[in-house]
Structure formats: structure tokens, C-alpha cells
Amino acid sequence: MSRIYKQAKTLILIGVILFFCLPVSLFALTADEIIQNMDTNELFSTSYAVGSIQTKDRFGLKTSTFKAWSQGKDNSLIEFTSVAEQGQKILRTSGSLYLFYPDAEQLIRMQGSALRQSLLGSDLSYEDMTEEKNTLKQYSASLDGTETFKGRPCYVITLTAKTRTVAYPIEKIWVDTETFLVWKGEYSTKDGRLLKEMETLNTMQVGEKVFASESRISDKMKKDSETIMKIDTLEVDIPLDKNLFSLENLTW
């Protein structure tokens, strides 16, 4: 064996050892990369879901069922199928949100503080149900560290609003280090007053993605109230009618 070959072999071995001895932090994801992966995990080219919203408060228990379609980051349509809300629809498209009430044949464009109103008396707002999947457009992200939540390793991320147009100036979220699922969220005012909490209760896997199939949401501005949102079935990357997310279809 030549001396040159021995030297080359030794250098390769040293390089391998040094590689594995490098600090893990050199290979860690940045806060922005974590959020990008989180958004990607929640996004499909198209989707169709069937689910329910169950709210428990001092007035009792109420359940509403719905069908929902989405396309990319910007388009979503929710149609309620429960008897009390039959035919009511919520459309988000091109950055605008519209409500349709079939009994009155009334179309309403939601703007400003109206977006933060309670959806059917639940702990969810209209904005919660139809939020855009482009977090970094609206928030700056910082990585606070890692924690274990429900036995899962999570990145702890603080999101700070870039504009005043978002519902929650500060968001603190626990993002799974492997699946990028959000297990927990705390949503606060700029001065740190807690407005809302979210916790993932159950998950569903579609292809390589894991997402929340059941979540608990609690509006801290309401007394003794919580909402359970469930996704019972989900189809993804399916063909959708090109007019599905139009105002004409909303009032049809």
C-alpha cells in the first residue's frame, strides 16, 4: 500500500470523525425553516374534508357539521350541513372573506374586526377557520428552544406580528420536530394577555403528512367554554371545479 494512499485514507477517516463531532446546532433548522415546513405540512394542492364543530359552554352543548374544500394557500370554502345552519357558506378567496346566508339570500363581505367574531357561537373565529397558510408573510419567527409535549419532541416558536391586521399579535406554538405538526398554541395580545389556546388531541396521516384530526380550542375571553373541532374524512390532491371558489358559486 502506497504512502499516498495511506495518507488519503487517514485524512478521510479524520474528516468523517470531525463531521460527526460537529455541534448539532450547526445542522439545526432556523425558526423560519421550521415555520415553512409547518405551513407545507398543512397545505395540499386541493382538499375536501367532512367534519364537525362541537361547542360546550354555560348554555349547553352544540354541534355543527360541515364540508370544506381548499385550493393552495389562498382559496377555501366551508359549507355547513347541520340542520340549524344548513347551506350557510364561508368563502375565502383573493385575500377576502365572504359569508352567505341562504334563508335571506344575503352575501356579506367580512372585514376588519368582524373577522374576529365568533363562528356559530364557538371558540373559533371566522379568521381561525379560514386563515391563510403563509405564516411568514404576517409574522416574524424566533426559536425559543425545544420541549417535550405529549411525549413528542417539539420546537417552541414565538411568532410576532409584522402588521396590525392579524387577529393575534403574539403566537407561541409547539411544533413537532419530525412531523412539523402543531401540538399546542397560545395566542396573545401584544402585552402578553392570553386570548386563546389550542391543543391537538388526535392526528391523521395522509401520505407522508401528519395533521390534526381533532383539536380543542378555548377562548379565554369566554367563561367555561371550549370547542372541539374534528375532521372525520379527508381527500387530497383531487380535481375541483374551477368555479368552486367564485362568488357566483357561493350564492348558487
VEXMAR-711942 format. One record per residue: residue in three letters; x, y, z of N, C-alpha, C, CB in turn. Coordinates in steps of 0.2 Angstrom, whole numbers, plus 5000, padded with zeros to 4 digits. Glycine has a CB too. Layout:
REM VEXMAR-711942
ALAXYZXYZXYZXYZ;...
***
This chain:
REM VEXMAR-711942
MET500449945000500050005000500450065000499550005006;SER500350114995500750174995500650215000500650204988;ARG501250265002501150315007500650365006501850345008;ILE500550384999500050424997499350404999500050444990;TYR499250334997498550304998498450305006498550234996;LYS498950285010498850285017498650355020499450265021;GLN499050405017498850475020498150495018499350525017;ALA497950485012497250495009496750465014497150485002;LYS496850405015496450365019496350395026496650285020;THR496950415029496950445036496550505036497650455038;LEU496650555030496350615030495550605030496550655024;ILE495350555026494650545025494350525032494450485020;LEU494650475035494450455042494450515047494950405045;ILE494950555047494850615051494250655049495550655051;GLY494150665043493650705041492950685043493650715033;VAL492850615043492250585045492150595052492250505043;ILE492650585056492650595064492450665065493350575067;LEU492750715062492650785063491950805062493150825059;PHE491650775056490950785054490450765059490850745048;PHE490550705062490150685067490250715074490150605068;CYS490850745075490950785081490750855081491650785083;LEU490450885075490250955075489650965079490150965068;PRO489551015082488951035086488351025082488951105089;VAL487850995085487150985082486851055080486650955087;SER487051105083486751175081486951195074486951225086;LEU487451165072487651185065487251165060488351165064;PHE486851105062486351075057485651085059486551005056;ALA485551125064484851135066484451185061484851165073;LEU483851175061483451225057483351295060482751195055;THR483251345056483151405058482351415060483351465053;ALA482151465064481451475065481051485059481351535070;ASP481351515054480951525048480851455044481351575043;GLU481451415044481351355041480851305044482051315040;ILE480851315051480351275054479651295052480451275062;ILE479551355052478851385050478651365043478851455051;GLN479151375039479051355032478851275031479651365027;ASN479151235035478951165035478351155038479551125039;MET478151195043477451185046476951205041477451235052;ASP477051255038476551285033476451225027476751345030;THR477051205025477051155020476651085022477751135018;ASN476751075028476351015031475651025031476650995038;GLU475351085032474651095032474351115025474551155037;LEU474751115020474551135014474551075009474951185011;PHE473951075005473851024999473751064993473350975001;SER473851044987473651074981472851084981473851034975;THR472551034983471751034984471550994989471451024977;SER471051004992470750954998470050964998471150975004;TYR469750905001469050905003468950875009468550874997;ALA468650905014468550875021467850875023469050915026;VAL467650825028467050825031467250825039466650765029;GLY466850875042467050875050466450905054467650915051;SER466650925060466150945065466450995069465850895068;ILE466051045072466251095077465851085083466251165075;GLN466051065089465651055095465851105100465750975097;THR465451145102465551195107465151175114465351265105;LYS465551185119465251175126465351235130465551115130;ASP464751265132464851325137464251325142464851395132;ARG464151385145463651385150462951375148463651455154;PHE462851375141462151365138462051295136462151415132;GLY462551255137462551185135463051165129461851175133;LEU462751115125463251085120462951095113463351005122;LYS463251115109463051125102463551095097462951205100;THR463251065092463651035087463451055080463650955087;SER463951075076463851095069464251055065463951175068;THR464051035059464350995054464551035048464050925052;PHE465051015044465251055038465651015033465651115040;LYS465651035027466051015022466551075020465650985015;ALA467151055018467651105017468051085011468051125023;TRP468251135007468651125001469251185001468251134994;SER469751164999470351214999470751204992470751205005;GLN471051254990471551254985472151304986471151274978;GLY472751274987473351314988473251354994473451354982;LYS473651404995473651445001473051495002474351485000;ASP472751514996472351574997471551554996472451614991;ASN471351494993470651484992470351434997470551464985;SER469851445000469451395004468751415005469751395012;LEU468351355005467651365005467351315011467351354998;ILE466951345015466651295020465851305019466851325027;GLU465551245019464851245019464551205025464551215012;PHE464051235029463851195034463251155032463551255040;THR463251095035462751045033462251025039463050985031;SER462351055045461951035051461251075050462251065058;VAL460751055053460051075051460051155053459551045056;ALA460251175058460151245060460551295056460451255067;GLU461151265053461551315048461551295041462251315051;GLN461051245039461051215033461151265027460451175031;GLY461651255023461851305017462251365018461151325015;GLN462351385025462751435026463451425024462751455034;LYS463851475021464451465017464951515019464351455010;ILE465551505020466151545021466651535015466451535028;LEU466751595012467251585006467851635008466951604999;ARG468451615007469051655007469351645000469551635013;THR469451704997469751704990470151764989469351684985;SER470651774986471051834984471151874990470651864979;GLY471251854996471351895002470651925005471751945001;SER470051905003469451925005469051875008469051965000;LEU468551885013468151835016467451855015468351825023;TYR467051805013466351815012465851765015466151815004;LEU465351795018464851745021464151745017464651765028;PHE463851685016463251685013462751645017463351645006;TYR462151685018461551655022460951645017461351705027;PRO460851575016460351555011459651585012460351485010;ASP459451585019458751605020458651675018458651595028;ALA459151715019459051785017459351805010459351835022;GLU459651755007459951765001460451825001459451774995;GLN460851825007461251885008461951865008461051915015;LEU462351905005463051895004463451955008463251894996;ILE463851935012464151985016464951975016463951985024;ARG465252035015466052035015466252055022466352085009;MET466652005025466952025031467552055031467051955035;GLN467652115035468252155035468352175042468152215031;GLY469052185043469252215050469052175056468952285051;SER468852205061468652175067468152115066468452225072;ALA467752125061467152075060467452005059466752095054;LEU468052005056468351935055468551895062469051945051;ARG468551935067468751905074468051885078469151955078;GLN467551895075466851875078466851805079466251905074;SER466451775084466351705085466051675079466051695091;LEU466251615077465951575072465451525075466451535068;LEU464751545074464251505076464251495084464251435073;GLY464451545088464551545095465051505098463851515097;SER465551475093466051435096466651475098466351395090;ASP467151445100467851475102468251495096468251435107;LEU468051475090468351495084468051555081468351435079;SER468551595078468351655074468251635067468751715075;TYR467951675063467951665055468651665053467551725052;GLU469151705055469851715053470151645055470151775056;ASP470051615061470351555063470151495058470051535070;MET469551495056469351445051469651445044468551445051;THR469851505042469951515035470651555034469451555031;GLU471051545039471751585039472151565033472051575046;GLU472551605031473051595025473651555028473251655022;LYS473851505024474451465025475151495023474351395022;ASN475251555025475851595023476051635030475751645017;THR476251595035476351625041476951685041476551575046;LEU477451675037478051715037477851785034478651685034;LYS477351785030477151845027476851895032476551835022;GLN476551865038476251905043476651905049475551875044;TYR477051865050477451855057478151855056477151805061;SER478551875061479251865062479351805067479651925064;ALA479751755066479851695070480451695074479751635066;SER480451675080481051665084481051595087481151725089;LEU481551565088481651495091481851505098482051445087;ASP481351485103481451485110481851425113480851495113;GLY481851375109482151315112481751255110482251315119;THR481851195113481451135112481151115119481851085109;GLU480551085118480251055124479950985122479751105127;THR479750945127479350885125478650895127479650825129;PHE478150885123477450895124477150835122477150955120;LYS476750805126476350735125476850685122475850745120;GLY477450685125477950635123478250645117477650565123;ARG478150705114478450715107478950775108477950735102;PRO479550775105480050825105479750885100480750805102;CYS479750945103479451005099479951065099478751025102;TYR479951095094480251165094479751215097480351185086;VAL479951255101479551315104479651375100479651315112;ILE479151405097479251455092478851515095479051435085;THR479051575095478651635096478651675089479051685101;LEU478051685088477851725082477651795084477351695077;THR477951845081477751915082477451945076478351955085;ALA476951975076476552005070476952065067475852035072;LYS476952065061477352115057476852175056477552095050;THR476152165056475652215055475152215060475352205048;ARG474652255060474152265065473552225062473952335066;THR473552195056472952165053472852095056473052175046;VAL473252065059473151995061472751995068473851965062;ALA472451935069472051935075472451925081471651865074;TYR473051895081473451885087474151915086473451805088;PRO474351965090474951995089475551955091474952065093;ILE475451905096475951865098475651795098476251885105;GLU476051745095475851675095476451635097475651655088;LYS476351585102476851545104476551475103476951545112;ILE476951435099476751365096477251315097476651375089;TRP477051255098477451195099477451155093477251155106;VAL477951155089477951115083478351055083478251165077;ASP478050995081478450935081479050935077477950875079;THR479650915080480250915077480350865071480850905082;GLU479850815070479950765065479350785060479850695068;THR478750795062478150795058477950865056477550765060;PHE478250915060478050985060477351005061478251015053;LEU476950955064476350965067476351015073475950895069;VAL475851055073475751105079475351065084475451175077;TRP475651055090475351015095474951065100475850975099;LYS475251125101474951175105475051245103475251165113;GLY474651285105474651355103474351405108474351375096;GLU474751455110474551505114474551575110474951515121;TYR473951605110473851665106473651725111473251655101;SER474051775110474051835115474051905112474651825120;THR473951955116473952025114474652045114473552065119;LYS474852105111475452125111475852135118475552195108;ASP475452145123475652155130475652085134475252205134;GLY475552025130475551965133474951935136476051965138;ARG474351965136473751945138473451885134473151995139;LEU473351825137473151765133472451775131473251705138;LEU472351765124471751775121471451705120471751815115;LYS471851655118471551595115472151535116471351595108;GLU471851475117472351415117472051365113472351395125;MET472551325110472351275105472851215107472451295098;GLU472551155107472951095108472651035104472851065116;THR473151005100472950945096472850885100473550935091;LEU472250855099472050795103472150735099471350805105;ASN472050735093472150675089472450695082471550635088;THR472750645079473050665072472850615067473850665073;MET472950625061472850585055473450595050472150605051;GLN473550535047474150535042473850535035474650485043;VAL474050575031473850575024474550575020473350635021;GLY474650515016475350515013475850515018475350565008;GLU476350565017476850575022476750625027477550585018;LYS476150655026476050715031475550695037475650765027;VAL475750725043475350715049475050775051475750685054;PHE474350775051474050845053473550825059473750875047;ALA473250885062472750875067472050855064472750935071;SER471850795067471150775065470650795071471150705064;GLU470850815077470450835082470850885086470250775086;SER470550945087470850995091470351025096471151055086;ARG470651055102470251085107470451165107470351055114;ILE469951205106470151275106469751305112469951305099;SER470051355116469751385121469851465121470051355128;ASP469351495120469351575120469351595127468751605116;LYS469951625129470051645136469651715138470751665137;MET469251745133468851795134468151775136468851845128;LYS468051705135467351675137467451635143467151635131;LYS466951635147466951595154466751525152466551625159;ASP467151475155466951405154466751385147466351385159;SER467151395142466951375136467551345132466751445132;GLU467351295128467851265124467551235118468251205128;THR467951225112467651205106468151145104467651255101;ILE467851085102468151035099468051035091467950965102;MET468551035087468451035080468750965078468851095077;LYS468350935074468550865071468550865064468150805074;ILE469050825061469050815054468950735053469650835050;ASP468350715050468150645050468450615044467450635050;THR468450645038468750615032469050675028468150585028;LEU469550655025469950705021470250675014470550725025;GLU470150705009470350685002470850745000469850674997;VAL471450724997471850774995472050764988472450774999;ASP472350824985472550824978472050794973473250784978;ILE471450824974470950794970470750854965470350774974;PRO470350834959470150884954469550924958469950854948;LEU469550994957469051034959468751074954469251074965;ASP468151094954467851134949468151204949467051144950;LYS468351224943468751294943468351354945468951304936;ASN467651344946467251394948467051394956466551404944;LEU467351344959467151324966467251384971467451264968;PHE467751424970467951474974467751544971468651474976;SER467251544968466951604965466351634969466751594957;LEU466251694968465651724972464951704968465651804971;GLU465051684962464451654959464251594962464551654951;ASN464751544963464551484966464351484973465251444965;LEU464651544976464451544984463651564984464851604986;THR463351594980462651614980462251564977462551684978;TRP462551514974462151464970461751414974462551424965;
***
